[in-house]
Amino acid sequence: MAWLLRDGEVLAAVEVADSFGDRAVGLLGRDGIEGAMLLKQARSVHTFGMRFPIDVAFCDGDLRVLDTLTLRRQRMTRPRWRARSVLEAEAGAFDRWRLRPGDQLEIRG
């Protein structure tokens, strides 16, 4: 199990999807997620077939948050060309974590 950190503070447990298969499945088929999922080598995401809305953070190659949004079910984002990964969590999680553009994230574990 890996951990998502900001400035040394643990925000949540995180699953890292770094293969094509893991990214393709993502959060599909789940009723929710405790923590977050990091999709490496991703610039956009969708919620087609998902059972819940998600918070989305687009991150650069150093895991600095470029932009955040909440994505309702059956929607798709536009690609963020500077993004190199996407962080997903249940809608409302980013507000609880106070996650904002400009935050520097880190994965440990």
Jmol script that loads the backbone (N, CA, C; Angstrom):
load data "model"
ATOM      1  N   MET A   1       0.851  -1.183   0.000  1.00  0.00           N
ATOM      2  CA  MET A   1       0.000   0.000   0.000  1.00  0.00           C
ATOM      3  C   MET A   1       0.888   1.235   0.000  1.00  0.00           C
ATOM      4  N   ALA A   2       0.541   2.178  -0.841  1.00  0.00           N
ATOM      5  CA  ALA A   2       1.284   3.431  -0.928  1.00  0.00           C
ATOM      6  C   ALA A   2       0.466   4.540  -0.276  1.00  0.00           C
ATOM      7  N   TRP A   3       1.147   5.644   0.007  1.00  0.00           N
ATOM      8  CA  TRP A   3       0.512   6.780   0.665  1.00  0.00           C
ATOM      9  C   TRP A   3       0.678   8.035  -0.177  1.00  0.00           C
ATOM     10  N   LEU A   4      -0.354   8.860  -0.195  1.00  0.00           N
ATOM     11  CA  LEU A   4      -0.337  10.150  -0.874  1.00  0.00           C
ATOM     12  C   LEU A   4      -0.019  11.211   0.160  1.00  0.00           C
ATOM     13  N   LEU A   5       1.048  11.989  -0.085  1.00  0.00           N
ATOM     14  CA  LEU A   5       1.469  13.025   0.857  1.00  0.00           C
ATOM     15  C   LEU A   5       1.534  14.389   0.191  1.00  0.00           C
ATOM     16  N   ARG A   6       1.355  15.416   1.025  1.00  0.00           N
ATOM     17  CA  ARG A   6       1.574  16.804   0.623  1.00  0.00           C
ATOM     18  C   ARG A   6       2.339  17.454   1.769  1.00  0.00           C
ATOM     19  N   ASP A   7       3.515  17.965   1.494  1.00  0.00           N
ATOM     20  CA  ASP A   7       4.357  18.608   2.509  1.00  0.00           C
ATOM     21  C   ASP A   7       4.551  17.704   3.728  1.00  0.00           C
ATOM     22  N   GLY A   8       4.758  16.406   3.489  1.00  0.00           N
ATOM     23  CA  GLY A   8       5.007  15.457   4.573  1.00  0.00           C
ATOM     24  C   GLY A   8       3.762  14.976   5.295  1.00  0.00           C
ATOM     25  N   GLU A   9       2.590  15.551   4.984  1.00  0.00           N
ATOM     26  CA  GLU A   9       1.331  15.155   5.623  1.00  0.00           C
ATOM     27  C   GLU A   9       0.653  14.066   4.780  1.00  0.00           C
ATOM     28  N   VAL A  10       0.281  12.964   5.415  1.00  0.00           N
ATOM     29  CA  VAL A  10      -0.428  11.894   4.715  1.00  0.00           C
ATOM     30  C   VAL A  10      -1.859  12.334   4.461  1.00  0.00           C
ATOM     31  N   LEU A  11      -2.245  12.338   3.189  1.00  0.00           N
ATOM     32  CA  LEU A  11      -3.615  12.690   2.820  1.00  0.00           C
ATOM     33  C   LEU A  11      -4.501  11.459   2.748  1.00  0.00           C
ATOM     34  N   ALA A  12      -3.960  10.366   2.173  1.00  0.00           N
ATOM     35  CA  ALA A  12      -4.777   9.169   1.971  1.00  0.00           C
ATOM     36  C   ALA A  12      -3.906   8.014   1.491  1.00  0.00           C
ATOM     37  N   ALA A  13      -4.466   6.826   1.573  1.00  0.00           N
ATOM     38  CA  ALA A  13      -3.875   5.673   0.897  1.00  0.00           C
ATOM     39  C   ALA A  13      -4.088   5.884  -0.600  1.00  0.00           C
ATOM     40  N   VAL A  14      -3.157   5.399  -1.403  1.00  0.00           N
ATOM     41  CA  VAL A  14      -3.280   5.590  -2.853  1.00  0.00           C
ATOM     42  C   VAL A  14      -2.904   4.305  -3.576  1.00  0.00           C
ATOM     43  N   GLU A  15      -3.697   3.981  -4.580  1.00  0.00           N
ATOM     44  CA  GLU A  15      -3.393   2.888  -5.498  1.00  0.00           C
ATOM     45  C   GLU A  15      -2.765   3.528  -6.734  1.00  0.00           C
ATOM     46  N   VAL A  16      -1.694   2.937  -7.230  1.00  0.00           N
ATOM     47  CA  VAL A  16      -1.024   3.474  -8.408  1.00  0.00           C
ATOM     48  C   VAL A  16      -1.314   2.561  -9.598  1.00  0.00           C
ATOM     49  N   ALA A  17      -1.929   3.124 -10.628  1.00  0.00           N
ATOM     50  CA  ALA A  17      -2.231   2.400 -11.863  1.00  0.00           C
ATOM     51  C   ALA A  17      -1.211   2.839 -12.902  1.00  0.00           C
ATOM     52  N   ASP A  18      -0.189   2.004 -13.112  1.00  0.00           N
ATOM     53  CA  ASP A  18       0.854   2.409 -14.045  1.00  0.00           C
ATOM     54  C   ASP A  18       0.923   1.554 -15.299  1.00  0.00           C
ATOM     55  N   SER A  19       0.082   0.532 -15.403  1.00  0.00           N
ATOM     56  CA  SER A  19       0.047  -0.255 -16.634  1.00  0.00           C
ATOM     57  C   SER A  19      -1.201   0.127 -17.436  1.00  0.00           C
ATOM     58  N   PHE A  20      -1.192  -0.184 -18.708  1.00  0.00           N
ATOM     59  CA  PHE A  20      -2.344   0.135 -19.555  1.00  0.00           C
ATOM     60  C   PHE A  20      -3.605  -0.526 -19.013  1.00  0.00           C
ATOM     61  N   GLY A  21      -3.510  -1.783 -18.626  1.00  0.00           N
ATOM     62  CA  GLY A  21      -4.667  -2.511 -18.110  1.00  0.00           C
ATOM     63  C   GLY A  21      -5.223  -1.896 -16.837  1.00  0.00           C
ATOM     64  N   ASP A  22      -4.324  -1.536 -15.916  1.00  0.00           N
ATOM     65  CA  ASP A  22      -4.761  -0.910 -14.660  1.00  0.00           C
ATOM     66  C   ASP A  22      -5.425   0.438 -14.916  1.00  0.00           C
ATOM     67  N   ARG A  23      -4.864   1.219 -15.847  1.00  0.00           N
ATOM     68  CA  ARG A  23      -5.451   2.520 -16.179  1.00  0.00           C
ATOM     69  C   ARG A  23      -6.801   2.348 -16.865  1.00  0.00           C
ATOM     70  N   ALA A  24      -6.926   1.336 -17.728  1.00  0.00           N
ATOM     71  CA  ALA A  24      -8.179   1.114 -18.453  1.00  0.00           C
ATOM     72  C   ALA A  24      -9.312   0.749 -17.495  1.00  0.00           C
ATOM     73  N   VAL A  25      -9.033  -0.046 -16.488  1.00  0.00           N
ATOM     74  CA  VAL A  25     -10.053  -0.444 -15.523  1.00  0.00           C
ATOM     75  C   VAL A  25     -10.298   0.675 -14.523  1.00  0.00           C
ATOM     76  N   GLY A  26      -9.238   1.266 -13.994  1.00  0.00           N
ATOM     77  CA  GLY A  26      -9.364   2.372 -13.053  1.00  0.00           C
ATOM     78  C   GLY A  26     -10.345   2.076 -11.940  1.00  0.00           C
ATOM     79  N   LEU A  27     -11.354   2.917 -11.781  1.00  0.00           N
ATOM     80  CA  LEU A  27     -12.355   2.755 -10.724  1.00  0.00           C
ATOM     81  C   LEU A  27     -13.651   2.105 -11.219  1.00  0.00           C
ATOM     82  N   LEU A  28     -13.655   1.608 -12.452  1.00  0.00           N
ATOM     83  CA  LEU A  28     -14.853   0.970 -12.996  1.00  0.00           C
ATOM     84  C   LEU A  28     -15.245  -0.250 -12.167  1.00  0.00           C
ATOM     85  N   GLY A  29     -16.534  -0.412 -11.947  1.00  0.00           N
ATOM     86  CA  GLY A  29     -17.041  -1.574 -11.231  1.00  0.00           C
ATOM     87  C   GLY A  29     -17.015  -1.450  -9.720  1.00  0.00           C
ATOM     88  N   ARG A  30     -16.508  -0.349  -9.217  1.00  0.00           N
ATOM     89  CA  ARG A  30     -16.447  -0.146  -7.768  1.00  0.00           C
ATOM     90  C   ARG A  30     -17.625   0.706  -7.301  1.00  0.00           C
ATOM     91  N   ASP A  31     -17.977   0.517  -6.054  1.00  0.00           N
ATOM     92  CA  ASP A  31     -19.025   1.340  -5.449  1.00  0.00           C
ATOM     93  C   ASP A  31     -18.450   2.581  -4.786  1.00  0.00           C
ATOM     94  N   GLY A  32     -17.137   2.660  -4.685  1.00  0.00           N
ATOM     95  CA  GLY A  32     -16.457   3.788  -4.071  1.00  0.00           C
ATOM     96  C   GLY A  32     -14.983   3.462  -3.917  1.00  0.00           C
ATOM     97  N   ILE A  33     -14.241   4.379  -3.333  1.00  0.00           N
ATOM     98  CA  ILE A  33     -12.821   4.143  -3.066  1.00  0.00           C
ATOM     99  C   ILE A  33     -12.452   4.834  -1.766  1.00  0.00           C
ATOM    100  N   GLU A  34     -11.751   4.110  -0.941  1.00  0.00           N
ATOM    101  CA  GLU A  34     -11.186   4.700   0.269  1.00  0.00           C
ATOM    102  C   GLU A  34      -9.810   5.189  -0.134  1.00  0.00           C
ATOM    103  N   GLY A  35      -9.580   6.460  -0.112  1.00  0.00           N
ATOM    104  CA  GLY A  35      -8.308   7.010  -0.536  1.00  0.00           C
ATOM    105  C   GLY A  35      -8.385   7.515  -1.956  1.00  0.00           C
ATOM    106  N   ALA A  36      -7.372   7.164  -2.763  1.00  0.00           N
ATOM    107  CA  ALA A  36      -7.277   7.716  -4.115  1.00  0.00           C
ATOM    108  C   ALA A  36      -6.628   6.722  -5.055  1.00  0.00           C
ATOM    109  N   MET A  37      -6.722   7.025  -6.341  1.00  0.00           N
ATOM    110  CA  MET A  37      -6.033   6.246  -7.367  1.00  0.00           C
ATOM    111  C   MET A  37      -5.256   7.223  -8.240  1.00  0.00           C
ATOM    112  N   LEU A  38      -3.985   6.922  -8.474  1.00  0.00           N
ATOM    113  CA  LEU A  38      -3.144   7.720  -9.358  1.00  0.00           C
ATOM    114  C   LEU A  38      -2.990   6.980 -10.669  1.00  0.00           C
ATOM    115  N   LEU A  39      -3.427   7.616 -11.754  1.00  0.00           N
ATOM    116  CA  LEU A  39      -3.284   7.055 -13.094  1.00  0.00           C
ATOM    117  C   LEU A  39      -2.056   7.681 -13.731  1.00  0.00           C
ATOM    118  N   LYS A  40      -0.987   6.904 -13.847  1.00  0.00           N
ATOM    119  CA  LYS A  40       0.228   7.428 -14.473  1.00  0.00           C
ATOM    120  C   LYS A  40       0.059   7.453 -15.979  1.00  0.00           C
ATOM    121  N   GLN A  41       0.749   8.372 -16.620  1.00  0.00           N
ATOM    122  CA  GLN A  41       0.723   8.556 -18.067  1.00  0.00           C
ATOM    123  C   GLN A  41      -0.698   8.771 -18.563  1.00  0.00           C
ATOM    124  N   ALA A  42      -1.431   9.650 -17.887  1.00  0.00           N
ATOM    125  CA  ALA A  42      -2.800   9.972 -18.285  1.00  0.00           C
ATOM    126  C   ALA A  42      -2.958  11.485 -18.360  1.00  0.00           C
ATOM    127  N   ARG A  43      -3.767  11.937 -19.301  1.00  0.00           N
ATOM    128  CA  ARG A  43      -4.027  13.366 -19.473  1.00  0.00           C
ATOM    129  C   ARG A  43      -5.507  13.710 -19.402  1.00  0.00           C
ATOM    130  N   SER A  44      -6.358  12.682 -19.434  1.00  0.00           N
ATOM    131  CA  SER A  44      -7.794  12.893 -19.330  1.00  0.00           C
ATOM    132  C   SER A  44      -8.414  11.630 -18.741  1.00  0.00           C
ATOM    133  N   VAL A  45      -9.641  11.765 -18.239  1.00  0.00           N
ATOM    134  CA  VAL A  45     -10.357  10.625 -17.663  1.00  0.00           C
ATOM    135  C   VAL A  45     -11.836  10.739 -18.016  1.00  0.00           C
ATOM    136  N   HIS A  46     -12.565   9.667 -17.744  1.00  0.00           N
ATOM    137  CA  HIS A  46     -14.010   9.662 -17.964  1.00  0.00           C
ATOM    138  C   HIS A  46     -14.683   8.931 -16.805  1.00  0.00           C
ATOM    139  N   THR A  47     -15.989   9.118 -16.707  1.00  0.00           N
ATOM    140  CA  THR A  47     -16.767   8.416 -15.683  1.00  0.00           C
ATOM    141  C   THR A  47     -17.884   7.586 -16.315  1.00  0.00           C
ATOM    142  N   PHE A  48     -17.754   7.229 -17.584  1.00  0.00           N
ATOM    143  CA  PHE A  48     -18.746   6.374 -18.231  1.00  0.00           C
ATOM    144  C   PHE A  48     -18.711   5.003 -17.570  1.00  0.00           C
ATOM    145  N   GLY A  49     -19.855   4.536 -17.119  1.00  0.00           N
ATOM    146  CA  GLY A  49     -19.942   3.237 -16.470  1.00  0.00           C
ATOM    147  C   GLY A  49     -19.581   3.256 -14.993  1.00  0.00           C
ATOM    148  N   MET A  50     -19.223   4.413 -14.462  1.00  0.00           N
ATOM    149  CA  MET A  50     -18.875   4.490 -13.040  1.00  0.00           C
ATOM    150  C   MET A  50     -20.127   4.685 -12.201  1.00  0.00           C
ATOM    151  N   ARG A  51     -20.033   4.286 -10.943  1.00  0.00           N
ATOM    152  CA  ARG A  51     -21.182   4.318 -10.041  1.00  0.00           C
ATOM    153  C   ARG A  51     -21.210   5.538  -9.130  1.00  0.00           C
ATOM    154  N   PHE A  52     -20.197   6.397  -9.216  1.00  0.00           N
ATOM    155  CA  PHE A  52     -20.121   7.546  -8.316  1.00  0.00           C
ATOM    156  C   PHE A  52     -19.317   8.667  -8.975  1.00  0.00           C
ATOM    157  N   PRO A  53     -19.585   9.920  -8.600  1.00  0.00           N
ATOM    158  CA  PRO A  53     -18.799  11.043  -9.123  1.00  0.00           C
ATOM    159  C   PRO A  53     -17.421  11.079  -8.461  1.00  0.00           C
ATOM    160  N   ILE A  54     -16.463  11.691  -9.135  1.00  0.00           N
ATOM    161  CA  ILE A  54     -15.091  11.714  -8.614  1.00  0.00           C
ATOM    162  C   ILE A  54     -14.510  13.123  -8.631  1.00  0.00           C
ATOM    163  N   ASP A  55     -13.554  13.334  -7.742  1.00  0.00           N
ATOM    164  CA  ASP A  55     -12.671  14.492  -7.807  1.00  0.00           C
ATOM    165  C   ASP A  55     -11.485  14.093  -8.671  1.00  0.00           C
ATOM    166  N   VAL A  56     -11.023  15.012  -9.502  1.00  0.00           N
ATOM    167  CA  VAL A  56      -9.924  14.755 -10.430  1.00  0.00           C
ATOM    168  C   VAL A  56      -8.874  15.842 -10.267  1.00  0.00           C
ATOM    169  N   ALA A  57      -7.627  15.434 -10.139  1.00  0.00           N
ATOM    170  CA  ALA A  57      -6.510  16.382 -10.112  1.00  0.00           C
ATOM    171  C   ALA A  57      -5.542  16.014 -11.237  1.00  0.00           C
ATOM    172  N   PHE A  58      -5.287  16.963 -12.111  1.00  0.00           N
ATOM    173  CA  PHE A  58      -4.308  16.779 -13.172  1.00  0.00           C
ATOM    174  C   PHE A  58      -2.960  17.215 -12.624  1.00  0.00           C
ATOM    175  N   CYS A  59      -1.948  16.353 -12.763  1.00  0.00           N
ATOM    176  CA  CYS A  59      -0.624  16.619 -12.190  1.00  0.00           C
ATOM    177  C   CYS A  59       0.440  16.603 -13.280  1.00  0.00           C
ATOM    178  N   ASP A  60       1.491  17.401 -13.078  1.00  0.00           N
ATOM    179  CA  ASP A  60       2.612  17.393 -14.022  1.00  0.00           C
ATOM    180  C   ASP A  60       3.547  16.224 -13.706  1.00  0.00           C
ATOM    181  N   GLY A  61       4.665  16.163 -14.374  1.00  0.00           N
ATOM    182  CA  GLY A  61       5.608  15.065 -14.194  1.00  0.00           C
ATOM    183  C   GLY A  61       6.209  14.983 -12.811  1.00  0.00           C
ATOM    184  N   ASP A  62       6.180  16.075 -12.044  1.00  0.00           N
ATOM    185  CA  ASP A  62       6.708  16.096 -10.678  1.00  0.00           C
ATOM    186  C   ASP A  62       5.605  15.945  -9.630  1.00  0.00           C
ATOM    187  N   LEU A  63       4.388  15.610 -10.071  1.00  0.00           N
ATOM    188  CA  LEU A  63       3.207  15.479  -9.210  1.00  0.00           C
ATOM    189  C   LEU A  63       2.773  16.802  -8.574  1.00  0.00           C
ATOM    190  N   ARG A  64       3.015  17.895  -9.282  1.00  0.00           N
ATOM    191  CA  ARG A  64       2.458  19.179  -8.846  1.00  0.00           C
ATOM    192  C   ARG A  64       1.066  19.292  -9.467  1.00  0.00           C
ATOM    193  N   VAL A  65       0.083  19.649  -8.655  1.00  0.00           N
ATOM    194  CA  VAL A  65      -1.304  19.732  -9.108  1.00  0.00           C
ATOM    195  C   VAL A  65      -1.465  20.944 -10.032  1.00  0.00           C
ATOM    196  N   LEU A  66      -1.917  20.677 -11.250  1.00  0.00           N
ATOM    197  CA  LEU A  66      -2.136  21.733 -12.238  1.00  0.00           C
ATOM    198  C   LEU A  66      -3.559  22.270 -12.174  1.00  0.00           C
ATOM    199  N   ASP A  67      -4.515  21.379 -11.976  1.00  0.00           N
ATOM    200  CA  ASP A  67      -5.926  21.757 -11.997  1.00  0.00           C
ATOM    201  C   ASP A  67      -6.728  20.684 -11.277  1.00  0.00           C
ATOM    202  N   THR A  68      -7.854  21.069 -10.687  1.00  0.00           N
ATOM    203  CA  THR A  68      -8.755  20.106 -10.048  1.00  0.00           C
ATOM    204  C   THR A  68     -10.187  20.377 -10.503  1.00  0.00           C
ATOM    205  N   LEU A  69     -10.996  19.341 -10.467  1.00  0.00           N
ATOM    206  CA  LEU A  69     -12.411  19.477 -10.781  1.00  0.00           C
ATOM    207  C   LEU A  69     -13.166  18.284 -10.221  1.00  0.00           C
ATOM    208  N   THR A  70     -14.475  18.419 -10.131  1.00  0.00           N
ATOM    209  CA  THR A  70     -15.335  17.301  -9.773  1.00  0.00           C
ATOM    210  C   THR A  70     -16.058  16.864 -11.030  1.00  0.00           C
ATOM    211  N   LEU A  71     -16.004  15.573 -11.302  1.00  0.00           N
ATOM    212  CA  LEU A  71     -16.564  15.021 -12.527  1.00  0.00           C
ATOM    213  C   LEU A  71     -17.758  14.138 -12.180  1.00  0.00           C
ATOM    214  N   ARG A  72     -18.943  14.545 -12.647  1.00  0.00           N
ATOM    215  CA  ARG A  72     -20.149  13.751 -12.424  1.00  0.00           C
ATOM    216  C   ARG A  72     -20.089  12.475 -13.255  1.00  0.00           C
ATOM    217  N   ARG A  73     -21.001  11.566 -12.963  1.00  0.00           N
ATOM    218  CA  ARG A  73     -21.082  10.318 -13.721  1.00  0.00           C
ATOM    219  C   ARG A  73     -21.402  10.606 -15.184  1.00  0.00           C
ATOM    220  N   GLN A  74     -20.924   9.727 -16.051  1.00  0.00           N
ATOM    221  CA  GLN A  74     -21.186   9.788 -17.495  1.00  0.00           C
ATOM    222  C   GLN A  74     -20.619  11.037 -18.160  1.00  0.00           C
ATOM    223  N   ARG A  75     -19.462  11.466 -17.698  1.00  0.00           N
ATOM    224  CA  ARG A  75     -18.804  12.647 -18.261  1.00  0.00           C
ATOM    225  C   ARG A  75     -17.365  12.298 -18.662  1.00  0.00           C
ATOM    226  N   MET A  76     -16.748  13.233 -19.392  1.00  0.00           N
ATOM    227  CA  MET A  76     -15.367  13.056 -19.841  1.00  0.00           C
ATOM    228  C   MET A  76     -14.656  14.400 -19.757  1.00  0.00           C
ATOM    229  N   THR A  77     -13.379  14.383 -19.390  1.00  0.00           N
ATOM    230  CA  THR A  77     -12.610  15.618 -19.341  1.00  0.00           C
ATOM    231  C   THR A  77     -11.920  15.851 -20.679  1.00  0.00           C
ATOM    232  N   ARG A  78     -11.563  17.085 -20.898  1.00  0.00           N
ATOM    233  CA  ARG A  78     -10.688  17.396 -22.024  1.00  0.00           C
ATOM    234  C   ARG A  78      -9.263  17.081 -21.606  1.00  0.00           C
ATOM    235  N   PRO A  79      -8.417  16.709 -22.541  1.00  0.00           N
ATOM    236  CA  PRO A  79      -7.015  16.443 -22.175  1.00  0.00           C
ATOM    237  C   PRO A  79      -6.331  17.712 -21.665  1.00  0.00           C
ATOM    238  N   ARG A  80      -5.512  17.558 -20.668  1.00  0.00           N
ATOM    239  CA  ARG A  80      -4.655  18.634 -20.157  1.00  0.00           C
ATOM    240  C   ARG A  80      -3.256  18.297 -20.651  1.00  0.00           C
ATOM    241  N   TRP A  81      -2.778  19.024 -21.640  1.00  0.00           N
ATOM    242  CA  TRP A  81      -1.556  18.659 -22.344  1.00  0.00           C
ATOM    243  C   TRP A  81      -0.318  18.691 -21.452  1.00  0.00           C
ATOM    244  N   ARG A  82      -0.293  19.514 -20.404  1.00  0.00           N
ATOM    245  CA  ARG A  82       0.863  19.537 -19.503  1.00  0.00           C
ATOM    246  C   ARG A  82       0.799  18.424 -18.459  1.00  0.00           C
ATOM    247  N   ALA A  83      -0.358  17.779 -18.327  1.00  0.00           N
ATOM    248  CA  ALA A  83      -0.528  16.727 -17.318  1.00  0.00           C
ATOM    249  C   ALA A  83       0.220  15.461 -17.722  1.00  0.00           C
ATOM    250  N   ARG A  84       0.764  14.794 -16.734  1.00  0.00           N
ATOM    251  CA  ARG A  84       1.437  13.508 -16.933  1.00  0.00           C
ATOM    252  C   ARG A  84       0.785  12.398 -16.121  1.00  0.00           C
ATOM    253  N   SER A  85      -0.067  12.780 -15.181  1.00  0.00           N
ATOM    254  CA  SER A  85      -0.813  11.801 -14.385  1.00  0.00           C
ATOM    255  C   SER A  85      -2.085  12.453 -13.868  1.00  0.00           C
ATOM    256  N   VAL A  86      -3.025  11.602 -13.464  1.00  0.00           N
ATOM    257  CA  VAL A  86      -4.303  12.073 -12.949  1.00  0.00           C
ATOM    258  C   VAL A  86      -4.587  11.362 -11.635  1.00  0.00           C
ATOM    259  N   LEU A  87      -4.961  12.141 -10.636  1.00  0.00           N
ATOM    260  CA  LEU A  87      -5.335  11.606  -9.329  1.00  0.00           C
ATOM    261  C   LEU A  87      -6.855  11.625  -9.231  1.00  0.00           C
ATOM    262  N   GLU A  88      -7.442  10.479  -8.865  1.00  0.00           N
ATOM    263  CA  GLU A  88      -8.887  10.368  -8.718  1.00  0.00           C
ATOM    264  C   GLU A  88      -9.238   9.979  -7.286  1.00  0.00           C
ATOM    265  N   ALA A  89     -10.329  10.541  -6.780  1.00  0.00           N
ATOM    266  CA  ALA A  89     -10.853  10.195  -5.458  1.00  0.00           C
ATOM    267  C   ALA A  89     -12.359  10.423  -5.493  1.00  0.00           C
ATOM    268  N   GLU A  90     -13.070   9.901  -4.497  1.00  0.00           N
ATOM    269  CA  GLU A  90     -14.507  10.148  -4.432  1.00  0.00           C
ATOM    270  C   GLU A  90     -14.770  11.640  -4.323  1.00  0.00           C
ATOM    271  N   ALA A  91     -15.844  12.085  -4.955  1.00  0.00           N
ATOM    272  CA  ALA A  91     -16.201  13.502  -4.910  1.00  0.00           C
ATOM    273  C   ALA A  91     -16.291  13.969  -3.460  1.00  0.00           C
ATOM    274  N   GLY A  92     -15.674  15.109  -3.177  1.00  0.00           N
ATOM    275  CA  GLY A  92     -15.651  15.672  -1.830  1.00  0.00           C
ATOM    276  C   GLY A  92     -14.346  15.445  -1.101  1.00  0.00           C
ATOM    277  N   ALA A  93     -13.557  14.482  -1.554  1.00  0.00           N
ATOM    278  CA  ALA A  93     -12.289  14.170  -0.888  1.00  0.00           C
ATOM    279  C   ALA A  93     -11.310  15.337  -0.965  1.00  0.00           C
ATOM    280  N   PHE A  94     -11.222  15.995  -2.112  1.00  0.00           N
ATOM    281  CA  PHE A  94     -10.252  17.080  -2.265  1.00  0.00           C
ATOM    282  C   PHE A  94     -10.587  18.245  -1.333  1.00  0.00           C
ATOM    283  N   ASP A  95     -11.868  18.497  -1.113  1.00  0.00           N
ATOM    284  CA  ASP A  95     -12.251  19.542  -0.155  1.00  0.00           C
ATOM    285  C   ASP A  95     -11.795  19.159   1.249  1.00  0.00           C
ATOM    286  N   ARG A  96     -11.995  17.901   1.631  1.00  0.00           N
ATOM    287  CA  ARG A  96     -11.550  17.444   2.965  1.00  0.00           C
ATOM    288  C   ARG A  96     -10.034  17.539   3.108  1.00  0.00           C
ATOM    289  N   TRP A  97      -9.316  17.243   2.037  1.00  0.00           N
ATOM    290  CA  TRP A  97      -7.845  17.279   2.067  1.00  0.00           C
ATOM    291  C   TRP A  97      -7.312  18.683   1.804  1.00  0.00           C
ATOM    292  N   ARG A  98      -8.176  19.617   1.415  1.00  0.00           N
ATOM    293  CA  ARG A  98      -7.785  20.975   1.035  1.00  0.00           C
ATOM    294  C   ARG A  98      -6.765  20.943  -0.117  1.00  0.00           C
ATOM    295  N   LEU A  99      -6.990  20.063  -1.074  1.00  0.00           N
ATOM    296  CA  LEU A  99      -6.107  19.916  -2.224  1.00  0.00           C
ATOM    297  C   LEU A  99      -6.404  21.022  -3.226  1.00  0.00           C
ATOM    298  N   ARG A 100      -5.364  21.723  -3.666  1.00  0.00           N
ATOM    299  CA  ARG A 100      -5.516  22.868  -4.556  1.00  0.00           C
ATOM    300  C   ARG A 100      -4.450  22.850  -5.653  1.00  0.00           C
ATOM    301  N   PRO A 101      -4.713  23.528  -6.779  1.00  0.00           N
ATOM    302  CA  PRO A 101      -3.669  23.692  -7.791  1.00  0.00           C
ATOM    303  C   PRO A 101      -2.435  24.337  -7.160  1.00  0.00           C
ATOM    304  N   GLY A 102      -1.290  23.833  -7.558  1.00  0.00           N
ATOM    305  CA  GLY A 102      -0.028  24.315  -7.004  1.00  0.00           C
ATOM    306  C   GLY A 102       0.527  23.402  -5.914  1.00  0.00           C
ATOM    307  N   ASP A 103      -0.318  22.545  -5.326  1.00  0.00           N
ATOM    308  CA  ASP A 103       0.156  21.630  -4.285  1.00  0.00           C
ATOM    309  C   ASP A 103       1.152  20.640  -4.871  1.00  0.00           C
ATOM    310  N   GLN A 104       2.214  20.378  -4.120  1.00  0.00           N
ATOM    311  CA  GLN A 104       3.213  19.396  -4.521  1.00  0.00           C
ATOM    312  C   GLN A 104       2.900  18.085  -3.795  1.00  0.00           C
ATOM    313  N   LEU A 105       2.616  17.045  -4.561  1.00  0.00           N
ATOM    314  CA  LEU A 105       2.276  15.745  -3.987  1.00  0.00           C
ATOM    315  C   LEU A 105       3.466  14.800  -4.049  1.00  0.00           C
ATOM    316  N   GLU A 106       3.381  13.753  -3.250  1.00  0.00           N
ATOM    317  CA  GLU A 106       4.422  12.741  -3.202  1.00  0.00           C
ATOM    318  C   GLU A 106       3.752  11.397  -2.925  1.00  0.00           C
ATOM    319  N   ILE A 107       4.295  10.347  -3.521  1.00  0.00           N
ATOM    320  CA  ILE A 107       3.830   8.987  -3.256  1.00  0.00           C
ATOM    321  C   ILE A 107       4.949   8.267  -2.515  1.00  0.00           C
ATOM    322  N   ARG A 108       4.590   7.665  -1.380  1.00  0.00           N
ATOM    323  CA  ARG A 108       5.574   6.866  -0.602  1.00  0.00           C
ATOM    324  C   ARG A 108       4.999   5.495  -0.341  1.00  0.00           C
ATOM    325  N   GLY A 109       5.925   4.533  -0.330  1.00  0.00           N
ATOM    326  CA  GLY A 109       5.512   3.168   0.026  1.00  0.00           C
ATOM    327  C   GLY A 109       5.469   2.279  -1.114  1.00  0.00           C
TER     328      GLY A 109
END
end "model"
wireframe off; spacefill off
backbone 0.3
color backbone group
